Each structure stands twice: as C-alpha cells, then as structure tokens.
Amino acid sequence: MEEILVMSMASTLFKDLSKRKEIKYSSNTLVDACFNKTYTIKDIRTTEKDLKEFLFTLGCYKGEEITLISILSDNYVIVVKDARYSIDKALAKAIIVD
C-alpha cells in the first residue's frame, strides 16, 4: 500500500514539473532583432567566461552598436565596428540589445 502511495505522489510531482514553462527574460536578444537595423548592446548575458571574452574580442560589449545583416542556417551575420562576423545562435542569444 505504501508503494502505491509513493508512486502516486511521484507521478503527481512529475506531472506538475512538466507543466512548468521556461522563464523568459523580457529583454530582447540578437535572436529577436530585425535585419539591417542598428541596435545598442545593453548587456552580454552568459555564465561562460570564455564566451564573454570571445564576444569582447569581436567588439561586442555594453554600449557598442551592432547590426544584424542576415541569418543563414542558424548563423547570424552581424556588423560590429565596421567588421562583419558570423556567430552561432548561442552567441546571438547572449547579446542583449536595446
């Protein structure tokens, strides 16, 4: 009888967990940007130090202007400081724009 009760509680818990929705930030990332529009970088939101340093070497840091040129197969072509770069979607999600 105890096993049935525990299994019932566990299945109820997993059902509740599956109903949870992913928390979205209200900020716009580069993934949400329009083509050929210049944005100002508000923040670089990532927990990976290497990712943040790499974006910094490209010139992507707070206050800098960035333009999305095109998206080709999950590669985002951007312009930062008069230079064109192709970054993947994970990097584009880390760039918060205004």
C-alpha positions in Angstrom: 0.0 0.0 0.0 2.8 2.4 0.8 4.5 1.7 -2.6 1.3 2.7 -4.4 1.0 5.9 -2.4 4.7 6.9 -3.1 4.3 6.1 -6.8 1.1 8.1 -6.9 2.8 11.1 -5.3 5.8 10.8 -7.6 3.6 10.7 -10.7 1.7 13.8 -9.5 5.0 15.6 -8.9 6.3 14.8 -12.3 3.1 16.0 -13.9 3.4 19.3 -12.1 7.0 19.7 -13.2 6.1 19.0 -16.8 3.6 21.9 -16.7 6.2 24.4 -15.8 7.1 26.9 -18.6 10.5 28.1 -19.4 11.2 31.5 -17.8 11.8 34.2 -20.5 13.6 37.4 -20.0 11.8 40.5 -21.0 14.9 41.8 -22.8 15.5 41.4 -26.5 18.4 39.4 -27.7 20.0 39.5 -31.1 17.8 36.5 -32.0 14.8 38.8 -31.8 16.4 41.6 -33.9 15.3 42.8 -37.3 17.5 42.8 -40.3 19.6 45.9 -41.2 18.6 47.7 -38.1 21.3 49.1 -35.8 20.9 48.3 -32.1 22.9 49.2 -29.0 24.3 46.3 -26.9 22.7 46.5 -23.4 24.5 43.5 -21.9 26.2 40.2 -22.6 24.2 37.6 -20.6 26.2 34.4 -20.2 27.7 32.4 -17.4 30.6 31.2 -19.6 33.6 33.5 -19.2 35.2 32.3 -22.5 32.0 33.2 -24.4 32.0 36.7 -22.9 35.7 37.2 -23.6 35.3 36.0 -27.2 32.5 38.4 -27.8 34.6 41.2 -26.3 37.4 40.5 -28.8 34.8 41.0 -31.6 33.9 44.3 -30.1 30.6 43.2 -28.6 30.3 44.9 -25.2 27.9 47.2 -23.5 27.2 50.4 -25.3 28.6 49.3 -28.7 26.4 49.4 -31.8 25.5 46.1 -33.6 23.6 45.4 -36.8 22.1 42.0 -37.9 22.7 41.5 -41.6 21.2 38.1 -42.2 20.6 34.6 -40.7 21.9 31.6 -42.7 21.2 28.2 -41.2 21.4 29.3 -37.5 24.5 31.5 -38.2 23.9 35.2 -37.6 25.8 37.6 -39.8 26.5 40.8 -37.8 28.4 44.0 -38.2 30.3 45.5 -35.2 32.7 48.4 -35.6 32.6 48.2 -39.5 33.6 44.5 -39.5 31.4 41.5 -40.4 31.2 38.4 -38.3 29.2 35.2 -38.4 28.2 33.9 -35.0 26.0 30.9 -33.9 22.6 31.1 -32.3 24.1 30.5 -28.7 26.2 33.6 -29.1 23.3 35.6 -30.5 21.1 34.7 -27.5 23.8 36.0 -25.2 23.7 39.5 -26.7 21.0 41.7 -25.2 20.1 44.7 -27.4 18.1 47.8 -26.9 
